[in-house]
Amino acid sequence: MLSPPSTRRGVRRLSSVSATLGDLSLGPSVVVPPQHMEQPSDAHETAAALEMAKRRISRISANEPISTPTTPPVTSTTDAYAFAFDIDGVLIRGGEAIPEAIEAMKVLNGQNEYGVKIPYIFVTNGGGKSEEERCLDLSRQLHMEVSPGQFICGHTPMREMAERYGTVLVVGGEGEKCRQVAEGYGFKDVCTPGDIIKDNVNTTPFRKLTKDEQENSRKRNFGEAEIEAVFVFADSRDWAGDQQIILDLLMSKKGRLGTRSETFDEGPPIFFSHNDMVWATSHDHTRLGMGALRASLEAMFKAMTGKEMKSTAFGKPQVGTFQFATRLLQQWRKDVHGIDSPPQTVYFVGDTPESDIRGTNEFNESPLCENTWYSILVRTGVFREGSKPRFTPMATVDNVLEAVKHGMQREVTKAMKAQVSDGSGEGQGVIPEEDQLQDAIISDD
């Protein structure tokens, strides 16, 4: 039997209807559907604990002192395993919740035959929105409590580069959102393609700024500015114009527009928040993603200079994303269970073999992985039945609910085998009692 949920001290509960990004920036928060504002839902414990864990990680990275609970709270949440979910094509499609996703979240939050809660995070290559904005979106779409601390975006690692670069160009996304995300990450001088076109309308012959773009773009003399790095935060809304500006910079002398390097190796570095070639939308077929933009730029740079374009991609399948997810879950486990190691198994549920499955499998096999990462492919997104994925998942299921059930059943089987092998049963081969089994599922140590 699950104990009634209680709120976590120091974490504010904000309505998904009225909360703003400004509200979420004021301190630890959980976004709550209106129907749960009076009483915390089963999802509150996981959301609040991961919010605090992620903030502790940020303070550790900044060499700031932190405090970890000396006495872990009473919890019915297992520490043995966790789930990590891609969002588009797994939980959401075309801006709407996939029906099984809502039920899957209920199962994770304790509405299952064992009465056990399972921690979970969201790892998405989707860019152009801050973790706080994605939190607001997902709370409204899935009608559940979630916190920004549960989200890892493709551009999340770019936060750590804010102190390294001064003037930077950010590309992609709607309107000024990417600039706002970058400034929220701590970048001090952020410019956009709109700023560059406003300074010189001849930069992109076939693109003219709209009235809103004219008003929002910032005036400056780019002939006197040196752009130190290019960050593609989200999918481009204007491939032709954005690629022209990026190529101008890559072929420039030290990021100064209007110049041309003789060696084509003096331009600023370029970073992509992910490398997904395609992604799932409400369209019948997959649509081109940031990886396609990167491939196009590489081809044009090679055609124009004869050289290979050097670039860096974050997000899945890059190992850094999975390392950060592991650190987050380890901090959560330390806070909630007093155990300073990550959960024994993390089930990653994705729809894209080239990023989700490849990244999970490669990280699981790398010496950097401290636990087991188990890949599960769903059929609700990029992957389609009848095609053979380039990277083989450990399991393939119809939807996210089946993925959750698969992971839970696997853990139940492991717990049963462990109970029998260590002599907890009354005799060899005896199945443990239900309360013994639940204890084994909840605690791995």
The 8 nearest C-alpha neighbors of each residue, nearest first, counted from 0:
[[1, 114, 2, 113, 115, 75, 109, 3],
 [2, 0, 114, 3, 75, 109, 115, 4],
 [1, 3, 4, 0, 75, 74, 5, 41],
 [4, 2, 1, 5, 41, 39, 40, 38],
 [5, 3, 39, 41, 2, 40, 6, 44],
 [6, 4, 39, 3, 7, 44, 43, 38],
 [5, 7, 8, 39, 4, 43, 44, 10],
 [8, 6, 10, 9, 47, 5, 44, 48],
 [9, 7, 10, 6, 11, 47, 5, 27],
 [8, 10, 7, 11, 27, 28, 26, 51],
 [11, 9, 27, 28, 8, 7, 47, 12],
 [10, 12, 28, 29, 27, 13, 9, 26],
 [11, 13, 29, 28, 30, 31, 10, 14],
 [14, 12, 30, 31, 18, 29, 11, 15],
 [13, 15, 31, 16, 18, 17, 32, 30],
 [16, 14, 32, 31, 30, 18, 17, 135],
 [17, 15, 14, 18, 33, 32, 139, 31],
 [16, 18, 14, 15, 19, 13, 33, 22],
 [19, 17, 14, 15, 13, 16, 22, 20],
 [20, 18, 22, 21, 17, 23, 135, 132],
 [19, 21, 23, 22, 24, 131, 132, 18],
 [20, 22, 24, 19, 23, 25, 18, 131],
 [23, 21, 19, 20, 24, 25, 18, 26],
 [24, 22, 20, 21, 25, 28, 26, 131],
 [23, 25, 21, 22, 26, 20, 131, 27],
 [24, 26, 23, 22, 21, 27, 28, 20],
 [25, 27, 24, 28, 23, 10, 11, 22],
 [28, 26, 10, 11, 50, 51, 9, 29],
 [29, 27, 11, 10, 12, 23, 26, 146],
 [28, 30, 146, 12, 145, 13, 11, 47],
 [31, 29, 13, 15, 144, 145, 14, 146],
 [30, 32, 144, 14, 15, 13, 29, 35],
 [31, 33, 15, 34, 35, 142, 14, 143],
 [34, 32, 36, 35, 14, 31, 15, 16],
 [33, 35, 32, 36, 37, 31, 38, 142],
 [34, 36, 33, 38, 37, 32, 39, 40],
 [37, 35, 33, 38, 34, 31, 39, 32],
 [36, 38, 35, 39, 34, 33, 40, 31],
 [37, 39, 35, 36, 40, 4, 5, 34],
 [40, 38, 35, 4, 43, 5, 6, 36],
 [41, 39, 42, 43, 35, 4, 38, 144],
 [40, 42, 108, 43, 4, 39, 109, 44],
 [43, 41, 40, 108, 144, 44, 45, 46],
 [44, 42, 46, 40, 41, 45, 39, 47],
 [43, 45, 47, 46, 42, 48, 41, 4],
 [44, 46, 48, 47, 43, 118, 42, 49],
 [47, 45, 145, 146, 43, 49, 44, 48],
 [46, 48, 50, 44, 49, 45, 43, 29],
 [47, 49, 45, 51, 50, 46, 44, 52],
 [50, 48, 52, 148, 51, 46, 47, 149],
 [49, 51, 148, 47, 48, 53, 52, 146],
 [50, 52, 54, 48, 49, 53, 55, 47],
 [53, 51, 49, 55, 331, 54, 330, 50],
 [54, 52, 56, 148, 55, 50, 51, 327],
 [53, 55, 57, 51, 56, 52, 58, 50],
 [54, 56, 58, 52, 53, 57, 59, 51],
 [55, 57, 59, 53, 54, 58, 60, 52],
 [58, 56, 54, 60, 55, 59, 61, 53],
 [57, 59, 63, 61, 55, 60, 56, 62],
 [58, 60, 62, 56, 61, 57, 63, 55],
 [61, 59, 57, 58, 62, 56, 63, 55],
 [60, 62, 58, 59, 63, 57, 56, 64],
 [63, 61, 59, 60, 58, 64, 57, 65],
 [62, 64, 58, 61, 59, 65, 60, 57],
 [65, 63, 62, 58, 66, 59, 61, 55],
 [66, 64, 63, 55, 67, 58, 59, 62],
 [65, 67, 68, 64, 55, 69, 334, 63],
 [66, 68, 334, 69, 65, 333, 55, 70],
 [67, 69, 70, 71, 334, 66, 335, 337],
 [70, 68, 67, 71, 337, 334, 66, 72],
 [69, 71, 68, 72, 337, 336, 335, 334],
 [70, 72, 335, 336, 337, 68, 69, 334],
 [73, 71, 74, 335, 70, 336, 68, 334],
 [72, 74, 71, 75, 335, 336, 76, 70],
 [75, 73, 76, 72, 335, 77, 336, 2],
 [74, 76, 115, 116, 77, 441, 1, 73],
 [77, 75, 116, 74, 117, 115, 441, 78],
 [78, 76, 441, 79, 117, 442, 116, 75],
 [77, 79, 442, 80, 342, 332, 443, 441],
 [80, 78, 443, 342, 343, 77, 442, 441],
 [81, 79, 344, 342, 345, 343, 78, 77],
 [80, 82, 345, 118, 119, 117, 346, 344],
 [81, 83, 119, 346, 345, 347, 118, 120],
 [84, 82, 347, 120, 119, 121, 346, 348],
 [85, 83, 121, 348, 122, 347, 86, 349],
 [84, 86, 123, 349, 122, 121, 89, 348],
 [85, 87, 90, 89, 91, 123, 84, 88],
 [88, 86, 91, 89, 92, 90, 85, 279],
 [87, 89, 380, 92, 279, 379, 91, 350],
 [90, 88, 86, 87, 91, 85, 350, 349],
 [89, 91, 86, 100, 97, 96, 88, 87],
 [92, 90, 96, 87, 97, 95, 88, 86],
 [91, 93, 88, 94, 95, 280, 87, 281],
 [94, 92, 281, 280, 95, 91, 282, 279],
 [93, 95, 92, 91, 96, 140, 281, 280],
 [96, 94, 91, 92, 93, 140, 97, 90],
 [97, 95, 91, 140, 90, 98, 141, 92],
 [96, 98, 91, 100, 90, 99, 92, 95],
 [99, 97, 100, 96, 101, 102, 90, 95],
 [98, 100, 102, 400, 101, 97, 103, 399],
 [101, 99, 103, 90, 97, 102, 98, 399],
 [100, 102, 104, 103, 99, 141, 98, 105],
 [101, 103, 105, 99, 104, 100, 106, 400],
 [104, 102, 400, 100, 106, 105, 101, 99],
 [105, 103, 107, 101, 106, 102, 108, 100],
 [104, 106, 108, 102, 103, 107, 110, 101],
 [105, 107, 110, 103, 111, 104, 108, 109],
 [108, 106, 104, 117, 105, 116, 109, 103],
 [109, 107, 116, 105, 106, 42, 41, 110],
 [108, 110, 116, 115, 114, 107, 106, 111],
 [109, 111, 106, 105, 108, 114, 107, 112],
 [112, 110, 106, 114, 113, 109, 115, 107],
 [111, 113, 114, 110, 115, 109, 106, 437],
 [114, 112, 115, 111, 437, 109, 110, 433],
 [115, 113, 109, 111, 112, 0, 1, 110],
 [116, 114, 109, 113, 75, 76, 441, 117],
 [117, 115, 76, 109, 108, 107, 75, 77],
 [116, 118, 107, 76, 77, 81, 108, 119],
 [119, 117, 81, 45, 82, 116, 76, 120],
 [120, 118, 82, 83, 81, 117, 121, 149],
 [119, 121, 149, 83, 150, 84, 82, 122],
 [120, 122, 84, 150, 83, 85, 149, 151],
 [123, 121, 151, 85, 84, 152, 150, 83],
 [124, 122, 152, 85, 125, 86, 153, 121],
 [123, 125, 153, 314, 152, 273, 126, 315],
 [126, 124, 123, 153, 152, 233, 127, 87],
 [127, 125, 233, 128, 232, 124, 153, 154],
 [126, 128, 233, 172, 177, 232, 176, 171],
 [129, 127, 126, 132, 133, 130, 176, 180],
 [128, 130, 131, 132, 180, 133, 127, 126],
 [129, 131, 133, 147, 132, 150, 134, 128],
 [130, 132, 134, 147, 129, 133, 20, 135],
 [133, 131, 135, 129, 134, 130, 128, 136],
 [134, 132, 136, 130, 135, 131, 137, 129],
 [133, 135, 131, 132, 137, 147, 136, 146],
 [134, 136, 132, 138, 133, 137, 15, 139],
 [137, 135, 133, 139, 134, 138, 140, 132],
 [136, 138, 140, 134, 139, 135, 141, 133],
 [137, 139, 143, 142, 135, 141, 140, 136],
 [138, 140, 142, 137, 136, 141, 15, 135],
 [139, 141, 137, 138, 142, 96, 136, 95],
 [140, 142, 138, 143, 101, 139, 137, 96],
 [143, 141, 139, 138, 140, 32, 144, 137],
 [144, 142, 138, 141, 32, 145, 31, 42],
 [145, 143, 31, 30, 42, 43, 138, 29],
 [144, 146, 46, 30, 29, 138, 143, 134],
 [145, 147, 29, 46, 148, 149, 50, 30],
 [148, 146, 131, 149, 134, 130, 150, 50],
 [149, 147, 50, 146, 53, 49, 150, 51],
 [148, 150, 120, 147, 146, 49, 121, 50],
 [151, 149, 121, 148, 147, 130, 122, 120],
 [150, 152, 122, 121, 155, 123, 153, 149],
 [153, 151, 123, 155, 154, 124, 122, 150],
 [152, 154, 314, 124, 272, 273, 155, 313],
 [153, 155, 272, 157, 152, 156, 232, 126],
 [154, 156, 152, 157, 153, 158, 151, 130],
 [157, 155, 158, 154, 159, 313, 153, 320],
 [158, 156, 159, 160, 154, 155, 161, 184],
 [157, 159, 184, 156, 160, 161, 155, 185],
 [158, 160, 157, 161, 156, 162, 184, 163],
 [161, 159, 163, 157, 158, 162, 164, 156],
 [160, 162, 186, 185, 163, 159, 158, 164],
 [161, 163, 160, 164, 186, 159, 165, 185],
 [164, 162, 160, 161, 165, 159, 186, 227],
 [165, 163, 162, 161, 227, 166, 160, 228],
 [164, 166, 188, 167, 187, 227, 163, 186],
 [165, 167, 188, 226, 227, 189, 164, 225],
 [168, 166, 228, 189, 226, 227, 229, 190],
 [167, 169, 229, 190, 191, 189, 230, 228],
 [170, 168, 230, 191, 231, 229, 190, 232],
 [169, 171, 231, 232, 230, 191, 168, 235],
 [172, 170, 235, 233, 234, 232, 231, 236],
 [171, 173, 127, 233, 234, 177, 235, 176],
 [174, 172, 176, 175, 171, 127, 236, 177],
 [173, 175, 176, 172, 212, 177, 215, 211],
 [174, 176, 178, 177, 179, 173, 215, 172],
 [177, 175, 179, 178, 174, 173, 180, 127],
 [178, 176, 180, 127, 179, 175, 172, 181],
 [177, 179, 181, 175, 176, 180, 182, 189],
 [178, 180, 176, 182, 177, 181, 183, 175],
 [181, 179, 183, 177, 178, 182, 129, 176],
 [182, 180, 184, 178, 183, 179, 186, 177],
 [181, 183, 186, 185, 179, 184, 180, 178],
 [182, 184, 180, 181, 185, 179, 186, 129],
 [185, 183, 158, 181, 182, 186, 180, 161],
 [184, 186, 182, 183, 161, 187, 181, 158],
 [187, 185, 161, 182, 181, 184, 188, 189],
 [186, 188, 185, 165, 189, 182, 166, 161],
 [189, 187, 166, 186, 165, 167, 190, 182],
 [190, 188, 167, 166, 168, 178, 187, 186],
 [189, 191, 168, 167, 194, 169, 188, 192],
 [190, 192, 193, 194, 169, 168, 170, 195],
 [193, 191, 195, 194, 196, 241, 170, 244],
 [194, 192, 196, 191, 195, 216, 197, 212],
 [193, 195, 216, 197, 217, 191, 192, 196],
 [194, 196, 192, 198, 193, 197, 199, 191],
 [197, 195, 200, 199, 193, 198, 194, 202],
 [198, 196, 194, 195, 199, 200, 193, 218],
 [197, 199, 195, 196, 218, 194, 219, 220],
 [200, 198, 196, 201, 197, 202, 195, 203],
 [199, 201, 196, 202, 197, 198, 203, 207],
 [200, 202, 199, 203, 204, 196, 205, 206],
 [203, 201, 200, 199, 196, 204, 244, 195],
 [202, 204, 201, 206, 240, 205, 200, 196],
 [205, 203, 201, 206, 202, 200, 207, 240],
 [206, 204, 203, 207, 240, 239, 201, 202],
 [207, 205, 203, 204, 208, 240, 200, 239],
 [206, 208, 209, 205, 200, 203, 204, 196],
 [207, 209, 212, 213, 210, 206, 193, 196],
 [210, 208, 212, 211, 213, 207, 214, 206],
 [209, 211, 213, 212, 214, 208, 215, 207],
 [212, 210, 214, 213, 209, 215, 208, 216],
 [213, 211, 209, 215, 214, 210, 208, 216],
 [214, 212, 210, 211, 216, 215, 208, 209],
 [213, 215, 211, 212, 216, 210, 217, 209],
 [216, 214, 212, 213, 211, 217, 175, 174],
 [217, 215, 194, 193, 213, 212, 214, 218],
 [218, 216, 194, 215, 219, 197, 190, 193],
 [217, 219, 194, 198, 216, 197, 220, 195],
 [218, 220, 221, 198, 217, 194, 195, 224],
 [219, 221, 222, 223, 198, 224, 218, 195],
 [222, 220, 224, 223, 219, 256, 195, 198],
 [221, 223, 220, 224, 256, 255, 257, 225],
 [222, 224, 221, 220, 225, 255, 256, 219],
 [225, 223, 221, 222, 255, 226, 220, 256],
 [226, 224, 255, 254, 227, 253, 223, 166],
 [225, 227, 254, 166, 167, 228, 224, 255],
 [226, 228, 267, 167, 166, 254, 225, 164],
 [229, 227, 267, 167, 268, 226, 269, 168],
 [230, 228, 269, 168, 167, 169, 270, 268],
 [231, 229, 169, 270, 232, 269, 271, 168],
 [232, 230, 170, 271, 169, 233, 270, 171],
 [231, 233, 272, 126, 127, 230, 170, 171],
 [234, 232, 126, 171, 127, 172, 231, 235],
 [235, 233, 171, 289, 172, 288, 236, 126],
 [234, 236, 171, 237, 238, 172, 233, 170],
 [235, 237, 171, 238, 234, 172, 173, 241],
 [238, 236, 235, 240, 239, 241, 171, 242],
 [237, 239, 241, 240, 242, 235, 236, 292],
 [240, 238, 242, 237, 241, 243, 203, 206],
 [239, 241, 243, 242, 203, 237, 238, 244],
 [242, 240, 244, 238, 243, 239, 237, 245],
 [241, 243, 245, 239, 244, 240, 238, 246],
 [244, 242, 240, 246, 241, 245, 247, 239],
 [243, 245, 247, 241, 242, 246, 248, 240],
 [246, 244, 242, 248, 247, 243, 241, 249],
 [245, 247, 249, 243, 248, 244, 242, 250],
 [248, 246, 244, 245, 250, 249, 251, 243],
 [249, 247, 251, 245, 246, 254, 250, 266],
 [248, 250, 266, 246, 251, 247, 267, 245],
 [249, 251, 263, 248, 247, 266, 259, 260],
 [252, 250, 259, 248, 260, 258, 266, 254],
 [251, 253, 260, 265, 254, 266, 259, 258],
 [254, 252, 266, 265, 255, 251, 267, 225],
 [253, 255, 226, 225, 266, 248, 267, 251],
 [256, 254, 225, 253, 252, 251, 258, 224],
 [257, 255, 258, 222, 248, 254, 221, 251],
 [256, 258, 255, 222, 259, 251, 247, 221],
 [257, 259, 251, 256, 252, 255, 260, 250],
 [260, 258, 251, 250, 252, 261, 257, 263],
 [259, 261, 252, 263, 251, 262, 250, 265],
 [260, 262, 263, 259, 264, 252, 250, 265],
 [261, 263, 260, 264, 265, 250, 304, 259],
 [264, 262, 260, 250, 261, 265, 304, 266],
 [263, 265, 262, 266, 260, 250, 249, 261],
 [266, 264, 252, 253, 263, 260, 251, 267],
 [267, 265, 249, 253, 251, 254, 250, 252],
 [266, 268, 228, 227, 254, 249, 253, 269],
 [269, 267, 228, 229, 310, 266, 270, 227],
 [268, 270, 229, 310, 230, 228, 267, 311],
 [271, 269, 311, 230, 312, 310, 231, 229],
 [272, 270, 312, 231, 273, 230, 311, 313],
 [271, 273, 154, 153, 313, 232, 314, 312],
 [274, 272, 314, 313, 312, 271, 153, 124],
 [273, 275, 290, 289, 276, 312, 271, 272],
 [276, 274, 290, 277, 288, 289, 273, 354],
 [275, 277, 290, 291, 288, 287, 274, 289],
 [278, 276, 287, 288, 286, 275, 285, 279],
 [279, 277, 285, 286, 381, 288, 287, 280],
 [278, 280, 285, 381, 380, 88, 286, 87],
 [281, 279, 93, 282, 92, 285, 278, 286],
 [280, 282, 93, 92, 283, 279, 94, 284],
 [283, 281, 280, 284, 285, 279, 286, 93],
 [282, 284, 281, 285, 280, 279, 286, 380],
 [285, 283, 282, 286, 279, 280, 381, 281],
 [284, 286, 279, 278, 277, 381, 280, 287],
 [287, 285, 277, 278, 288, 279, 284, 280],
 [288, 286, 277, 276, 291, 278, 285, 289],
 [289, 287, 277, 276, 290, 291, 275, 278],
 [288, 290, 292, 291, 234, 274, 275, 276],
 [291, 289, 274, 276, 275, 293, 292, 288],
 [290, 292, 276, 294, 289, 293, 288, 287],
 [293, 291, 289, 295, 290, 294, 296, 288],
 [292, 294, 290, 296, 291, 295, 297, 289],
 [295, 293, 291, 297, 296, 292, 290, 298],
 [294, 296, 292, 298, 293, 297, 291, 299],
 [297, 295, 293, 299, 298, 294, 300, 292],
 [296, 298, 294, 300, 308, 295, 299, 301],
 [297, 299, 295, 301, 296, 300, 302, 294],
 [300, 298, 302, 296, 301, 297, 303, 295],
 [299, 301, 297, 303, 302, 298, 304, 296],
 [302, 300, 305, 306, 298, 304, 299, 303],
 [303, 301, 299, 300, 305, 304, 298, 306],
 [302, 304, 300, 301, 299, 305, 306, 298],
 [305, 303, 306, 301, 302, 300, 263, 307],
 [304, 306, 301, 302, 303, 307, 300, 263],
 [307, 305, 301, 304, 308, 300, 263, 302],
 [306, 308, 301, 309, 297, 305, 300, 304],
 [307, 309, 297, 300, 310, 306, 301, 296],
 [310, 308, 307, 311, 268, 269, 297, 306],
 [309, 311, 269, 270, 308, 268, 312, 271],
 [310, 312, 270, 271, 269, 313, 309, 268],
 [313, 311, 271, 273, 270, 272, 274, 310],
 [314, 312, 272, 273, 317, 153, 271, 315],
 [315, 313, 153, 273, 124, 320, 317, 272],
 [316, 314, 317, 354, 358, 355, 320, 273],
 [315, 358, 317, 354, 357, 314, 355, 318],
 [318, 316, 315, 319, 314, 313, 320, 358],
 [317, 319, 321, 320, 362, 322, 316, 358],
 [320, 318, 322, 321, 317, 323, 313, 314],
 [319, 321, 323, 318, 322, 314, 317, 324],
 [320, 322, 324, 318, 323, 319, 325, 362],
 [323, 321, 319, 325, 324, 320, 318, 326],
 [322, 324, 326, 320, 325, 321, 319, 327],
 [325, 323, 321, 327, 322, 326, 328, 320],
 [324, 326, 322, 328, 323, 327, 329, 321],
 [327, 325, 329, 323, 324, 328, 330, 322],
 [326, 328, 324, 330, 325, 329, 53, 323],
 [327, 329, 331, 325, 330, 326, 341, 332],
 [328, 330, 341, 326, 332, 340, 331, 327],
 [331, 329, 333, 327, 332, 328, 52, 326],
 [330, 332, 328, 334, 52, 329, 333, 49],
 [333, 331, 329, 335, 336, 330, 334, 338],
 [332, 334, 337, 338, 339, 330, 331, 336],
 [335, 333, 331, 332, 337, 336, 67, 68],
 [334, 336, 71, 332, 333, 337, 331, 72],
 [337, 335, 332, 71, 338, 333, 334, 78],
 [336, 338, 333, 334, 71, 335, 339, 332],
 [339, 337, 333, 336, 340, 332, 334, 329],
 [338, 340, 333, 329, 337, 332, 341, 330],
 [339, 341, 329, 338, 342, 332, 333, 330],
 [342, 340, 329, 328, 343, 325, 332, 370],
 [343, 341, 80, 79, 344, 78, 81, 340],
 [342, 344, 370, 79, 80, 371, 341, 345],
 [345, 343, 371, 80, 342, 372, 370, 346],
 [344, 346, 81, 372, 82, 80, 373, 347],
 [347, 345, 82, 373, 372, 83, 374, 81],
 [346, 348, 83, 374, 84, 82, 373, 375],
 [349, 347, 375, 84, 376, 374, 83, 85],
 [350, 348, 85, 355, 376, 351, 89, 377],
 [349, 351, 380, 377, 376, 381, 382, 88],
 [352, 350, 355, 381, 353, 354, 349, 382],
 [351, 353, 356, 390, 354, 355, 388, 357],
 [354, 352, 357, 351, 355, 356, 390, 389],
 [353, 355, 316, 315, 357, 358, 352, 351],
 [356, 354, 349, 351, 358, 352, 357, 359],
 [357, 355, 352, 359, 358, 374, 354, 392],
 [356, 358, 360, 354, 353, 359, 390, 355],
 [316, 359, 357, 361, 355, 356, 354, 360],
 [358, 360, 356, 362, 357, 361, 374, 363],
 [359, 361, 363, 357, 362, 358, 356, 364],
 [362, 360, 364, 358, 363, 359, 357, 365],
 [361, 363, 365, 359, 364, 360, 358, 318],
 [362, 364, 360, 372, 361, 365, 368, 371],
 [365, 363, 361, 362, 360, 366, 368, 367],
 [364, 366, 362, 367, 363, 368, 361, 360],
 [365, 367, 368, 364, 369, 362, 363, 361],
 [368, 366, 365, 369, 362, 322, 363, 364],
 [367, 369, 366, 370, 363, 365, 362, 364],
 [370, 368, 367, 371, 341, 366, 340, 325],
 [369, 371, 343, 368, 344, 372, 341, 342],
 [372, 370, 344, 363, 343, 345, 373, 369],
 [373, 371, 345, 363, 344, 346, 359, 374],
 [372, 374, 346, 347, 345, 371, 393, 375],
 [375, 373, 347, 392, 393, 356, 359, 346],
 [374, 376, 348, 394, 395, 392, 393, 347],
 [377, 375, 395, 349, 350, 348, 392, 396],
 [378, 376, 398, 396, 350, 397, 379, 395],
 [377, 379, 397, 382, 380, 383, 398, 350],
 [380, 378, 88, 377, 398, 89, 350, 397],
 [381, 379, 88, 350, 279, 382, 378, 89],
 [380, 382, 279, 351, 350, 278, 285, 383],
 [383, 381, 378, 380, 350, 351, 384, 352],
 [382, 384, 378, 386, 385, 381, 380, 379],
 [385, 383, 386, 378, 382, 387, 397, 388],
 [384, 386, 383, 387, 382, 388, 378, 395],
 [387, 385, 384, 383, 388, 382, 389, 381],
 [386, 388, 389, 385, 384, 391, 390, 383],
 [389, 387, 390, 352, 391, 386, 382, 353],
 [388, 390, 387, 391, 352, 353, 357, 356],
 [391, 389, 388, 352, 357, 356, 392, 353],
 [390, 392, 388, 389, 393, 356, 352, 357],
 [393, 391, 394, 374, 375, 356, 376, 390],
 [392, 394, 374, 375, 373, 391, 395, 376],
 [393, 395, 375, 392, 376, 396, 374, 402],
 [396, 394, 376, 375, 377, 392, 393, 397],
 [397, 395, 377, 398, 401, 402, 376, 394],
 [396, 398, 378, 377, 401, 379, 395, 399],
 [399, 397, 377, 401, 400, 396, 379, 378],
 [398, 400, 402, 401, 100, 89, 403, 99],
 [401, 399, 103, 403, 402, 99, 398, 100],
 [400, 402, 404, 399, 403, 398, 405, 396],
 [403, 401, 399, 405, 400, 404, 396, 406],
 [404, 402, 400, 406, 405, 401, 407, 399],
 [403, 405, 401, 407, 402, 406, 408, 400],
 [406, 404, 402, 408, 403, 407, 401, 409],
 [405, 407, 409, 403, 404, 408, 402, 410],
 [406, 408, 410, 404, 409, 405, 403, 411],
 [409, 407, 411, 405, 410, 406, 404, 412],
 [408, 410, 406, 412, 407, 411, 405, 413],
 [409, 411, 413, 407, 408, 412, 414, 406],
 [412, 410, 408, 414, 413, 409, 415, 407],
 [411, 413, 415, 409, 410, 414, 408, 416],
 [412, 414, 410, 416, 411, 415, 417, 409],
 [415, 413, 417, 411, 412, 416, 439, 410],
 [416, 414, 412, 418, 417, 413, 411, 419],
 [415, 417, 413, 419, 414, 418, 420, 412],
 [416, 418, 414, 420, 415, 419, 421, 413],
 [419, 417, 415, 423, 416, 421, 420, 414],
 [418, 420, 416, 422, 417, 424, 421, 423],
 [419, 421, 417, 422, 418, 416, 423, 427],
 [422, 420, 418, 419, 423, 417, 424, 416],
 [421, 423, 424, 419, 420, 418, 426, 425],
 [424, 422, 418, 421, 419, 425, 431, 420],
 [425, 423, 422, 431, 426, 429, 419, 418],
 [426, 424, 429, 423, 422, 427, 431, 419],
 [425, 427, 424, 429, 428, 422, 419, 423],
 [426, 428, 429, 419, 424, 425, 422, 420],
 [427, 429, 419, 426, 430, 424, 420, 425],
 [428, 430, 426, 424, 427, 431, 425, 419],
 [431, 429, 428, 424, 432, 415, 419, 418],
 [432, 430, 424, 436, 435, 429, 433, 418],
 [431, 433, 435, 434, 436, 430, 424, 437],
 [434, 432, 436, 435, 437, 431, 113, 438],
 [435, 433, 437, 436, 432, 438, 431, 439],
 [436, 434, 438, 432, 433, 437, 431, 439],
 [435, 437, 433, 439, 434, 438, 431, 432],
 [436, 438, 440, 434, 439, 435, 441, 433],
 [439, 437, 441, 435, 436, 440, 442, 434],
 [438, 440, 436, 437, 442, 441, 414, 435],
 [439, 441, 437, 438, 442, 414, 436, 77],
 [440, 442, 77, 438, 439, 437, 76, 78],
 [443, 441, 439, 444, 77, 78, 440, 79],
 [442, 444, 79, 78, 439, 441, 440, 77],
 [443, 442, 79, 78, 338, 439, 441, 336]]
